[in-house]
Amino acid sequence: MTLTIEQIAEQALNLPSDARALLADRLVESLDPLEDETIRAVWMAEARRRLDEVRSGAVKTIPGEEALAQVRRNLSR
């Protein structure tokens, strides 16, 4: 019997979160490596840009717990 994408997704969503994370990693790793390298290069450029902003003082960092608290407050609205 061949499973549909919907059936596979439904079964995957019923897995524990650590198993879903592992599955997601394996699926991402299976994507076209050329595309993966392009995406990785774009994210590296973004990370460098953000690091430069922090080092130059253009942006102010906040502690992780404070950031998470802000996100939680925004999501509860």
C-alpha positions in Angstrom: 0.0 0.0 0.0 1.4 3.4 -1.0 0.8 6.2 1.5 -0.2 9.7 0.4 1.7 12.8 1.5 -1.2 13.7 3.7 -1.1 10.3 5.5 2.6 10.5 6.0 2.3 14.0 7.4 -0.5 13.0 9.7 1.6 10.1 11.1 4.7 12.3 11.4 2.7 14.9 13.4 1.8 12.2 15.9 5.4 11.5 16.7 7.1 13.0 19.8 8.7 16.3 19.2 12.3 15.0 19.3 11.4 12.4 16.6 9.7 15.1 14.5 12.8 17.3 14.7 15.0 14.4 13.6 12.7 13.6 10.7 12.7 17.3 9.7 16.5 17.4 9.8 16.7 14.3 7.6 14.2 15.7 5.1 16.0 19.0 4.8 19.3 17.1 4.4 17.8 15.2 1.5 17.1 18.3 -0.5 19.1 19.3 -3.5 22.7 20.0 -2.3 23.1 22.9 -4.7 20.0 24.6 -3.4 21.2 23.8 0.1 24.5 25.6 -0.5 22.7 28.6 -1.9 20.4 28.8 1.2 23.4 28.3 3.5 25.3 31.2 1.7 22.3 33.5 2.1 22.0 32.7 5.8 25.7 33.2 6.3 25.5 36.7 4.7 22.5 37.5 6.9 24.3 36.3 10.0 27.4 38.4 9.1 25.2 41.5 8.5 23.5 41.0 11.9 26.8 40.5 13.7 28.1 43.7 12.1 25.1 45.5 13.4 25.7 44.3 16.9 29.4 45.1 16.8 28.8 48.6 15.4 26.2 49.3 18.1 23.4 49.8 15.4 21.3 47.3 17.3 21.0 46.6 21.0 21.0 43.0 22.1 18.7 41.7 24.9 19.1 38.5 27.0 17.5 35.4 25.6 15.0 35.0 28.5 13.8 38.6 28.0 13.4 38.0 24.3 11.4 34.8 24.9 9.2 36.6 27.5 8.4 39.3 24.9 7.5 36.6 22.3 5.3 34.9 24.8 3.5 38.1 25.7 3.0 38.9 22.0 1.6 35.5 21.3 -0.8 35.6 24.2 -2.5 38.7 22.9 
